[in-house]
Amino acid sequence: MPIPAPASDALEQATYRKVMWRLIPFLFLCYVVAYLDRVNVGFAKLQMLTDLKFSDTVYGLGAGIFFIGYFLFEVPSNMILHRTGARVWIARIMVTWGVISSCMMFVTTPTMFYVLRFFLGVSEAGFFPGIILYLTYWFPSARRARVVALFMTAIALSGVVGGPLSGWIMQAFAGVNGWAGWQWLFLLEGIPSILVGISVYFYLDDSIAQAPWLSDAEKRLLIDNISRDEGSRADHSLKQVFRNGRVWLMASIYFCFIMGLYGISFWLPQLVKTAGVKDVLDVGLLTMIPYALAAVAMVLASRSSDRSGERRWHTAGAGFIGGVGLILSGIFGGDLALAMAALSLATMGILTSLPLFWTLPTSMLRGSAAAAGIALINAVGNLAGFVSPFMVGSIKDATGSTTAGLYVLAASLFLGGILVLLATRGRHAAASGSRA
């Protein structure tokens, strides 16, 4: 079927604003509750390790084993989503992980800790790549950096909201009904995922054509833009995706960036405490600062990248900035003001690198290949979520300090930035989204 000429700019801008306001705030909310349940163990650590007599190595392994389950079920989950639709499958994912996250309150032994974290990863597998895939159904690659950045600022907001909330829950509910503050933390932060998951089933539409809130003209405009965008992408088979060297290179880059992300996510409360803050609520309040600054940086950098069409240096540069911040946070770990400045710089760089990165692989693939490729990249990359906290925990037990671990994470971010530059060498990150 021939593709009609592009619609007027006014209609196009109005239509995409409508889609943005319909989808992004709701998906944002989904990711906030998802990320809270994934990393609230970092705050629970401040109490549960003492209560349960766990070592930092046990904590690091338990925090990271989430990503083994996540890795094993990521690609199958995304393929199911591509076939069944986002509405049913994302609802299933959220309700399941909300139940398991709440059950974390019953942990008494390292084995229980490991098992529940593993199945939390299994239950959440497919959520993030599923949302990234879902956004490719609605937005062409030229608009994707800003859209993905707005969605992923949920990571930053979950830090802004989750820090003070987690600290308050652990302090205010300690001893209520005979339960520790960390037990209440898991229970109360698991319930929203269940409620939001149920609402997903009634709110999301699986495709543009099924959206009753769009007019026929708006549907045609969106479908035509996606059709033109897909014409510039390769249509690989599933087997070709797994044999595609560029897909594995993207997975390697993402692994490097995720090493930094979960170094911050799982250890930021401990790093703030080490800098001299003892009260758990004060720790929560101070962790707001790096995440709030990161949210601003993510939006500004993605807008700059979409406006200029430049992807490569925006992405690599964010990784380099994150690495510098981690090194400085290790050097100034004993000075609260300097440590907070360094941790803020690290968090800004790390979180900004992620939405910019996703403009690269999403410009390569389409259809079932996109479902498999995005899931594969995310699955392999998120293995760093296992390696990072376990490595830092082991180093801390061995040396009594997280400093050496921070330097290893910084080296990973530098390597990720270098790989971005090598992977995109000789190519322009075009305004159409760039080719990875």
Salt bridges, closest charged atoms under 4 A:
GLU12 OE2 - ARG143 NH2 3.40
ASP56 OD1 - LYS45 NZ 3.24
ASP56 OD2 - LYS396 NZ 3.49
GLU124 OE2 - ARG38 NH2 2.31
ASP205 OD2 - ARG22 NH2 3.99
GLU218 OE1 - LYS18 NZ 3.05
ASP229 OD2 - ARG144 NH2 3.39
ASP229 OD2 - ARG233 NH2 3.08
ASP235 OD2 - ARG366 NH2 3.76
ASP306 OD1 - ARG311 NH1 2.84
GLU310 OE1 - HIS314 ND1 2.72
